[in-house]
Amino acid sequence: MSSLHTFHIPVMGTGFSLDSPFKVARYGISSVLSLVDDTLIEQMRKFYCEKSGEPYTAITKYDEDFRARRITAYLDLLDRLIKQQFEDLKISIFQKGSEITKYFELLPESSPLKRLYLEMLNTTDFIEKRRLQEALRNSLEMGHINVNIMTKLDRPNYAQDGTLLPPEFSDALAALRGYAKSNLESSIVFSAGINQRLYSYLSEFKDFYADPSGYIKKKIVLKVSDYRSALIQGRFFAKKGLWVSEYRIESGLNCGGHAFATDGYLMGPILEEFKTKRQELVNSLHEVYNKAVALRDKFSFSRPHPIRITAQGGIGTAAEDQFLLSHYQLDATGWGTPFLLCPEATNVDEETLQKLAAATEDDLYLSEVSPLGVPFNNLRGSASDMVKEERSEKGRPGSPCPKGHLVSNTEFTKEAICTASRLYQKLKLDQLAKKNLSPEEYQAQYRQVTQKACICHDLGESALMRNEVPTNVKRFPAVCPGPNLAYFSKVVSLEEMVGHIYGRVNILNSTYRPHMFIKELKLYVDYLTKDVKKAPTPISERQVKYFREFYGNLCQGIEYYQTLIPKMLVNVKEFQRKTLQELEDLRWTLETFVAQNPLAFYSSESSIMEAKTTTS
């Protein structure tokens, strides 16, 4: 795996990073594209074939195994085009503005290759300069074309005659097959939890297994929320003789897209546990893995394969990035949301791009627009939100549901439909109309039904608009930035964005930005507060237990940060003082809320009294 850069670009939506590898891989930067939307993938394949002069033959929805074939064809096309870009870069001249110069200028100052480059620039001896240039050319590495499958999106599919297709034609398994059959040497990232059927399907493809030398062509990466999840999922794969090469830890709330909140577990303590137990994780998995490999392949490995631990979600400064890498001994970090303002790396249409640049903290919110029923980071005033409201006001709420990747509801139909679809919302509103609800209650439930948006389609529109790909339908792009975007307010070049990550420039706006750990803590305190307030009364024992555990985990996190922050911000005393004060303020806010809502956290009078005594 390329280690020239210490960051990667995570998957963003269905379209924002769909061709990011084409934009940045030649510079040694790895990125992740989504395999959700095969229709969009096919449109982008056609676009890049025409752009590059490659022949294009459409793979239609009437063709056998079309979803997997579309994905394979697109990935192989990217692979060919990027390898050609890379070869062109390698033979370009070392001069200002050239591709090879840009490659080395982007590298971090800590890179040995960057130091060799600077030595070459300062060398006056012609022969030595040519020797160093040749050494530099031979040391270049491409970034990787990595892919993502959101495990929860695993819709069953049907043949043209309406019969249910076998399980291997479901959305997730077909996407996996499309990647597995591609020529890529890269990684597949699984997010959103365990899908045992999907995970088991990997065992049918040899590229995911290590050969006798330990080489793995297609590596497995798990996006996880905590250590326990990593251990459980890692063991699942190990028992099948499959090695997880990377555990990618993402903040539950301080991220873009869907927000899979933990039960109050915070980023700092989670990373600390990975740091402390890293070798334990490696050793325990290696033991299980080796037994499975010996049984399957009749050979074993004396030493474990490498495991990378990375983190992403809410990182916004070079100081934060460097602290994560050094203190928690991470192999890399992920920078997502800020790259939405970098057209050289991602696809965002011009109108949405300007809205993102102007967005404040109030414009970025955790919404309930996702048909999956999972909180979704959103931008107020996006075209997707505006057309959703317009349809509702005209008395025809819901989307035509052109793609249906998020279908999950069978309340009214035998075959699952999407809760953002026009069909579902009509059926649900007809049901509500018969319940004799009060006007206030009806309006509340009406809003709850009609707030769902067609994000599986709308998240891909920016890619088509940015590349001027024609379609026959009106476009209403959605976007899913994390809260971190509020502190970035200008469109930037790739050099500026990478320079910010490595501390060469600062592209933050003048809005005060709390430390990423404090920001995440505030998001969790707000999340718990809202969750308690909307809980039905009386609160069930199960809910009380959940709230109490959530609160307890937050308290443990606060205690951890009280010890960590004085060590973390030693060179910025004023910011350290302010950060500690913010931590104390959030602790007070949390404890005050719990004291005011005791029945949500304690199931008996005696436990309430005991909690009050402990607090005082």
GINORLIN-V387419 format. One line per field, one symbol per residue. ss: DSSP state (A for helix, B for strand, O for the rest). burial: I if it has 9 or more other C-alpha atoms within 8 Angstrom, else O. A space follows every 10 residues. Layout:
BEGIN
ss: ???
burial: ???
END
This chain:
BEGIN
ss: OOOOOOBBBO OOOOOOOOOA AAAAAAAOOO BBBBOOOAAA AAAAAAAAAA AAOOOOOOOO OOOOOAAAAA AAAAAAAAAA AAAAAAAAAA OOOOOOOOAA AAAAAAOOOO OAAAAAAAAA AAOOOAAAAA AAAAAAAAOO OOOOBBBBBB OOOOOOOBOO OOOBOOAAAO AAAAAAAAAA OOOOOOBBBB BOOOOAAAAA AAAAOAAAOO OOOOOOOOBB BBBBOOAAAA AAAAAAAAOO OOOBBBBBBB OOOOOOOBOO OOOOOOAAAA AAAAAAAAAA AAAAAAAAAA AAAAAAAOOO OOOOOOOBBB BBOOOOOAAA AAAAAAAOOO OBBBOOAAAA AOOOOOOOOA AAAAAAAAOO AAABBBBOOO OOOOOBBBBO OOAAAAAAAA AAAOOOOOBO OOOOOOOOBO OOOOOOBOOO BAAAAAAAAA AAAOOOOOAA AAAAAAAAAA OOOOAAAAOO AAAAAAOOOO OOOOOOOOOO OOAAAAABOO OOOAAAAAAA AOOOOOOBOO OOOOOAAAAA AAAAAAAAAA AAAOOOOOOO AAAAAAAAAA AAAAAAAAAA AAAAAAAAOO OOAAAAAAAA AAAAAAAAAA AAAAAAOAAA OOOOAAAAAA AAAAAO
burial: OIOIIIIIII IIIIIIIIII IIIIIIIIII IIIIIIIIOI IIIIIIIIII OOOOOOOOIO OOOOOIIIII IIIIIIIIIO IIIOIIOOII OIOOOOOIOI IIIIOIIIOO IOIIIIIOOI OOIOOOOIIO OIIOOIIOOO IIIIIIIIII IOIIIIIIOO OOOOIOOOII IIIIIIIIII OIOIOIIIII IIOOOOOIIO IIIOIOIIII OOOOOIIIII IIIIIIIOII IOIIIOIIII IIIIIIIIII IIIIIIIIII OOOIIIIIII IIIIIOOIOO IIIOIIOIII IIIIOOOOOI OOOOOOIIII IIIIIIIIOI IOIIIOOIOI IIIIIIIIII IIIOIIIIIO OIIOIIIOII OOOIIOIIII IOOIIIIIIO OIIIIIIIIO IIOOOOIIIO IOOIIIIIII OOOOOIIIII IIOIIIIIIO OIIOOOIOOO OIOOIIOOII IIIIIIIIII IIIIIIOOIO OOOOOIIIII IIIIIIIIIO IIIIOIIIII IIIOOOIOOO OOOOOIIIII IIIIIOOIIO OIOOOOOOIO OOIIIIIIII IIIIIOIIOI IIOOIIOOIO OOOOOIOOII OIIOOIIOOI OOIIOOOIII IIIOOOIIOO OIOOOO
END
